[in-house]
Amino acid sequence: MKKYPKYKDSGISWIGEIPEEWKAIPIYAVAKSFSKGQGITKEQVYVDGDVPCVRYGEIYSKYDNSFDECLSKTKLSELSNPSYFEYGDVLFAGTGELIEEIGKSIVYLGKEKCLAGGDIIILKHNQNPKFMSYCLNSSAVQQQKSYGKTKLKVVHISKDKIKRVVIALPSPSEQHAIVAYLDKKTEQINHFISKAEKEIDRLNELKQAQIAHMVTHGLNPDAPIKDSSIAWIGQIPKHWEVRKIRSHFKERRTKVSDKDYPALSVAREGIVPQLETAVKTDNGDNRKLVLKNDFVVNSRSDRKGSCGVSDYDGSVSLISIVLEPRDIYSKYAHHLFRSNNYIEEFYRNGRGIVADLWTTRYSEMKNIFMPIPPNEEQVSIISAVNNMSEKIDTLTTKLTAQIGYLKELKQRIISDAVTGKIKC
């Protein structure tokens, strides 16, 4: 990498040395104005809205460093004091959940005038907009925004603190060169990240498909088959049986105190211990007992696949369905019930107004049919699923590590470029 001929101390430890002709200045020195967005509630976002808008949470979840089109719209008639932004403006999120991300910024590069929601700080400036988008999300700037913050449930950053954040500022021509360099480099890195992410998705889909096939069709492709008489189950090996869930599980309803049994969570990943910081209560027997090898379903988020076999003795919330296995290997049921067909079947047998307010009851769930292989075949299926999953998980772990490395590399290149460590 090329270097600049001479460097000087910036006076800011996070920035370090900068090229001799650059300036280390606070953001307010390049600002035309600072303003604040005005509240736009979730209920005021409409598909048929008449003006594009950004809400502060979307800065974290929906946008990268820059954007040219808003993903939400609102209705101007519902806002008493609208706050606009336009091309080149920087939007800072004034509130967030993570100290290391507080004050994330995005730069608007579109043509329409748009509205900023509450907890957004708007910076109008006189610099290259894309340079600002790279500069203000560099590690040197982010460390200044995060400095002195205390971990709370919600973290805030003020307009005054953002004003005093120092940036390394090159000439307009050098800003242009830096933007061209970073556009090319980040595009290349993003391409590799996207390929890796798609490969992880493909591997996970393959894993789920393979598991679903094993638990409903077995391991022998040449085994004689028969119609299960259940449309959504389809054909199964001829020597398997079809029985209702109630034939192999008994509902466990024992109530216990969370002081006596460790709290467990029913998540998409399965049954996992709650954090040690979980609050204990004095409400007596306010939980359901779970013993190792019990199968547990979160009755109010079953469509998301929140279920699994517990590897622990403990307790879960009263809304959970706890099933004690009888004459069946619980790990076989674990893979069977977490397959997409069963997640959807649990949902179809539930009730509610919308998907997020849907409840499955054991009184309906117990009558769902399931294919039952012989016990020794269940053991073989469990072993085959574990072996296959281990191989795919190894590949996805490697890909995840590569993505992490690429993201760190991208951040390092951006930081080096906007602080003059390399000459673009």
C-alpha positions in Angstrom: 0.0 0.0 0.0 1.2 3.5 -0.8 1.8 6.0 2.0 1.7 9.8 2.1 5.1 11.5 2.1 4.8 13.0 5.6 2.6 12.5 8.6 1.8 14.4 11.8 0.0 13.6 15.1 -3.7 14.2 14.8 -4.0 14.7 18.6 -6.7 12.0 18.8 -5.5 8.6 19.9 -8.1 6.7 17.9 -7.0 8.4 14.7 -3.3 8.5 15.3 -1.0 10.1 12.7 -2.5 11.7 9.6 -1.0 13.1 6.4 0.7 16.4 6.9 -1.7 18.3 4.6 -4.8 16.8 6.2 -6.7 18.5 9.1 -8.1 16.9 12.3 -11.3 18.8 13.0 -14.5 18.3 14.9 -17.6 17.5 12.9 -19.2 20.9 13.7 -16.4 22.6 11.6 -17.8 21.0 8.4 -21.5 21.4 9.4 -24.0 23.8 7.8 -26.6 22.8 10.4 -27.7 20.2 12.9 -31.4 19.4 13.4 -33.5 16.7 14.9 -36.1 14.4 13.3 -39.7 14.3 14.6 -41.6 11.3 15.9 -43.0 8.9 13.3 -44.6 6.0 15.1 -44.8 2.4 13.7 -48.5 3.0 13.2 -47.8 6.0 11.0 -45.9 4.0 8.4 -48.1 3.0 5.4 -47.6 1.1 2.2 -49.6 3.8 0.5 -47.9 6.7 2.3 -47.3 9.9 0.3 -43.8 10.8 1.6 -40.7 8.6 2.1 -39.3 8.5 5.6 -36.7 6.9 7.8 -37.2 5.8 11.5 -34.2 5.6 13.8 -34.4 1.8 14.3 -34.2 1.3 10.5 -30.7 3.0 10.5 -29.4 -0.1 12.3 -31.6 -2.8 10.7 -32.3 -1.8 7.1 -29.5 0.4 5.8 -25.8 0.2 5.1 -23.5 3.3 5.1 -25.4 5.1 2.4 -28.8 4.8 0.6 -30.7 6.5 -2.3 -34.2 5.3 -1.5 -36.3 5.1 1.7 -37.8 1.8 2.6 -40.8 3.3 4.5 -43.5 5.9 3.8 -45.7 8.0 6.0 -48.6 10.4 5.5 -47.7 14.1 5.7 -51.2 15.0 7.0 -50.6 13.0 10.2 -47.4 14.8 11.2 -47.6 18.1 13.1 -44.0 19.2 12.7 -42.2 17.3 9.8 -38.4 17.3 9.7 -36.9 16.9 6.2 -33.6 15.7 4.9 -32.3 15.7 1.3 -29.3 14.7 -0.9 -26.0 14.5 1.0 -27.4 14.8 4.5 -26.2 12.5 7.2 -28.6 10.8 9.6 -27.3 9.7 13.0 -29.3 7.3 15.2 -29.6 9.0 18.6 -30.7 5.8 20.4 -29.5 2.2 20.2 -29.1 -1.0 22.2 -25.3 -1.5 21.7 -22.6 0.8 22.9 -20.3 -0.2 20.1 -22.9 0.8 17.5 -24.4 3.9 19.1 -24.7 6.9 16.7 -24.6 4.8 13.6 -24.9 7.1 10.6 -26.2 6.8 7.0 -25.8 9.3 4.2 -28.7 10.0 1.8 -27.9 10.0 -1.9 -31.4 10.1 -3.4 -33.3 12.9 -5.2 -36.5 13.1 -3.2 -36.9 15.1 0.0 -37.7 12.7 2.8 -38.8 12.8 6.5 -36.7 11.8 9.5 -38.3 10.2 12.5 -37.7 10.9 16.2 -34.3 10.1 17.7 -32.6 11.0 14.4 -29.9 13.7 14.3 -29.6 15.4 10.8 -26.3 16.8 9.7 -26.1 19.1 6.7 -22.4 19.6 5.6 -20.1 20.9 2.9 -18.1 17.8 2.1 -18.2 14.9 -0.3 -21.3 12.9 0.9 -19.9 9.5 0.1 -16.6 10.3 1.8 -18.6 11.3 4.9 -20.5 8.0 4.7 -17.3 6.1 4.9 -15.6 8.4 7.4 -18.4 8.6 9.9 -18.8 4.8 10.2 -15.0 4.2 10.5 -13.7 2.6 13.7 -11.8 5.8 14.5 -15.1 7.7 14.6 -17.2 5.0 16.1 -14.8 4.7 19.1 -15.3 8.4 19.8 -19.0 8.0 19.7 -19.0 5.0 22.0 -16.4 6.4 24.5 -17.7 7.0 28.0 -21.0 5.2 27.4 -22.3 2.9 30.0 -24.1 -0.4 29.1 -27.8 0.2 29.7 -31.0 -1.3 28.2 -31.0 1.7 25.8 -28.0 3.8 25.0 -28.3 7.5 23.9 -26.0 9.9 22.1 -26.5 13.6 22.1 -26.2 16.1 19.2 -23.5 17.9 21.2 -21.4 14.8 21.5 -21.6 14.1 17.8 -20.6 17.7 17.0 -17.4 17.2 18.9 -16.3 14.0 17.3 -13.1 14.6 15.4 -12.5 13.4 11.8 -9.4 13.4 9.6 -10.2 15.7 6.6 -8.4 15.6 3.3 -8.9 18.0 0.3 -11.9 17.6 -1.9 -9.9 15.9 -4.7 -8.4 13.4 -2.2 -11.9 12.7 -0.8 -13.0 11.9 -4.4 -10.1 9.5 -4.8 -10.8 7.8 -1.5 -14.4 7.3 -2.4 -13.5 5.8 -5.8 -11.0 3.4 -4.1 -13.4 2.4 -1.3 -16.3 1.9 -3.6 -14.3 -0.6 -5.6 -12.8 -2.4 -2.6 -16.1 -2.6 -0.6 -17.9 -3.9 -3.7 -15.4 -6.7 -4.1 -15.5 -7.6 -0.5 -19.4 -7.4 -0.3 -19.5 -9.7 -3.3 -17.5 -12.4 -1.5 -19.6 -11.9 1.7 -22.8 -12.3 -0.3 -21.6 -15.5 -1.9 -20.6 -16.9 1.5 -24.0 -16.0 3.0 -25.9 -17.6 0.1 -23.8 -20.7 0.5 -24.7 -20.8 4.2 -28.4 -20.5 3.4 -28.0 -23.2 0.8 -26.3 -25.6 3.2 -28.9 -24.9 5.9 -31.7 -25.6 3.5 -30.0 -28.8 2.4 -29.5 -29.8 6.1 -33.2 -29.2 6.8 -34.3 -31.1 3.7 -32.0 -34.1 4.5 -33.3 -34.3 8.1 -36.9 -34.1 7.0 -36.3 -36.9 4.5 -34.6 -39.1 7.0 -37.2 -38.8 9.7 -40.1 -39.4 7.3 -38.6 -41.9 4.8 -35.8 -43.6 6.7 -32.3 -44.4 5.4 -32.9 -47.2 3.0 -33.9 -45.8 -0.5 -34.9 -49.3 -1.6 -37.3 -50.0 1.2 -40.8 -50.8 0.1 -43.2 -47.9 0.7 -46.9 -47.3 1.5 -49.3 -44.4 1.6 -49.4 -43.1 5.2 -53.1 -42.0 4.6 -52.0 -38.5 5.9 -51.8 -36.1 3.0 -49.1 -33.9 4.4 -47.0 -36.8 5.6 -47.2 -38.7 2.3 -45.5 -42.0 1.7 -43.5 -43.8 4.4 -41.6 -47.1 4.6 -44.0 -50.1 4.5 -42.9 -51.4 7.9 -43.4 -48.1 9.7 -46.5 -47.2 11.7 -48.5 -44.0 11.9 -49.8 -43.0 15.3 -51.0 -39.9 17.1 -48.6 -37.8 19.3 -50.6 -38.8 22.3 -49.6 -42.5 21.8 -46.0 -41.7 22.5 -46.1 -38.6 24.7 -47.7 -37.7 28.0 -48.2 -34.0 28.9 -46.2 -33.0 31.9 -48.1 -30.3 33.9 -46.2 -30.2 37.2 -45.7 -26.7 38.4 -42.5 -25.7 40.2 -40.7 -22.6 41.5 -38.0 -20.9 39.4 -36.0 -20.8 42.7 -35.9 -24.5 42.8 -35.3 -25.4 39.2 -33.1 -23.5 36.7 -34.9 -21.5 34.1 -34.8 -22.7 30.5 -35.8 -20.9 27.4 -37.7 -22.4 24.4 -35.9 -20.9 21.4 -35.5 -21.7 17.7 -32.2 -23.3 18.6 -33.9 -25.6 21.0 -34.1 -25.7 24.8 -31.3 -23.5 26.2 -30.5 -22.3 29.7 -31.6 -18.7 30.5 -29.0 -16.2 31.4 -27.9 -16.3 35.0 -29.2 -12.7 35.2 -32.8 -13.9 34.8 -34.9 -12.3 37.5 -36.2 -14.7 40.2 -39.7 -14.1 41.5 -41.7 -14.8 44.7 -44.7 -16.1 42.9 -44.5 -19.6 44.2 -44.9 -22.4 41.6 -44.9 -20.2 38.6 -43.1 -22.5 36.1 -43.5 -25.9 34.5 -41.2 -28.7 35.3 -38.9 -30.1 32.6 -36.8 -33.2 32.9 -34.0 -34.3 30.7 -35.3 -35.8 27.4 -38.6 -34.1 27.7 -39.9 -32.4 24.5 -40.9 -28.8 24.9 -42.9 -26.5 22.6 -43.3 -22.8 23.0 -47.0 -22.7 22.4 -47.1 -19.1 21.2 -44.2 -19.1 18.7 -44.4 -22.6 17.3 -44.5 -21.5 13.7 -41.0 -20.2 14.2 -39.8 -23.7 15.2 -39.3 -22.9 18.9 -39.3 -26.4 20.3 -36.9 -29.2 21.0 -35.7 -31.9 23.4 -34.2 -30.7 26.7 -30.7 -31.8 27.7 -31.4 -30.4 31.2 -33.6 -30.7 34.2 -35.2 -27.3 34.8 -38.3 -25.1 34.3 -40.1 -23.3 31.5 -42.8 -20.7 31.4 -46.4 -21.9 31.9 -47.3 -21.2 28.3 -45.0 -24.0 27.1 -46.2 -27.5 26.3 -44.0 -30.1 28.1 -44.2 -33.7 26.7 -42.8 -36.7 28.4 -41.7 -39.4 25.9 -43.0 -42.9 26.1 -41.6 -45.8 24.0 -40.0 -43.4 21.5 -36.5 -41.9 21.2 -37.0 -38.2 22.0 -34.1 -37.2 19.7 -36.0 -38.7 16.8 -39.1 -36.7 17.8 -36.8 -33.6 18.1 -35.8 -33.8 14.5 -39.3 -34.8 13.3 -41.1 -32.0 15.1 -38.6 -29.3 14.1 -39.0 -30.1 10.4 -41.0 -27.6 8.4 -44.0 -29.9 7.8 -44.5 -30.3 11.5 -44.0 -26.7 12.4 -46.7 -25.9 9.9 -48.9 -28.6 11.2 -48.6 -27.3 14.8 -49.6 -24.0 13.4 -52.6 -25.3 11.5 -53.8 -27.0 14.7 -53.5 -23.7 16.7 -55.7 -20.7 16.8 -55.4 -16.9 17.0 -55.9 -13.7 15.1 -52.5 -13.3 13.4 -49.4 -15.4 13.1 -47.6 -13.6 15.9 -50.5 -14.1 18.3 -51.1 -17.7 17.5 -51.4 -20.4 20.2 -51.0 -24.2 20.0 -52.8 -26.2 22.6 -52.0 -29.8 23.6 -55.6 -30.7 23.2 -55.3 -30.2 19.5 -51.6 -31.1 19.2 -52.0 -34.5 20.7 -54.1 -35.7 17.7 -51.4 -34.8 15.1 -50.1 -38.0 13.4 -46.5 -38.9 13.3 -44.6 -41.7 11.4 -43.1 -44.3 13.8 -40.1 -46.4 12.7 -38.9 -49.4 14.8 -36.8 -48.3 17.8 -33.6 -49.6 16.4 -34.2 -47.7 13.2 -34.9 -44.5 15.2 -31.4 -44.9 16.7 -29.9 -45.3 13.2 -31.7 -42.2 11.9 -30.6 -40.1 14.9 -26.9 -41.2 14.3 -27.2 -40.4 10.5 -28.7 -37.0 11.2 -26.0 -36.2 13.7 -23.2 -37.2 11.3 -24.7 -35.2 8.4 -25.4 -32.2 10.6 -21.8 -32.2 11.9 -20.4 -32.1 8.4 -22.7 -29.3 7.3 -22.2 -27.4 10.5 -18.4 -27.6 10.1 -18.7 -26.0 6.6 -21.1 -23.3 7.8 -18.8 -22.5 10.8 -15.9 -22.0 8.4 -18.0 -19.8 6.1 -19.2 -17.7 9.1 -15.6 -17.2 10.1 -14.7 -16.1 6.6 -17.6 -13.6 6.6 -16.3 -12.2 9.9 -12.8 -11.9 8.6 -14.1 -10.1 5.4 -16.1 -7.7 7.4 -13.1 -6.9 9.6 -11.0 -6.5 6.5 -13.5 -4.1 5.0 -13.7 -2.0 8.2 -9.9 -1.9 8.4 -9.5 -0.8 4.8 -12.1 1.9 5.3 -10.5 3.2 8.5 -7.0 3.2 6.9 -8.3 5.1 3.9 -10.3 7.8 5.7 -7.4 8.4 8.2 -4.7 8.6 5.6 -2.9 5.4 6.6 -2.9 4.5 2.9 -2.8 6.7 -0.1 -5.7 6.0 -2.6 
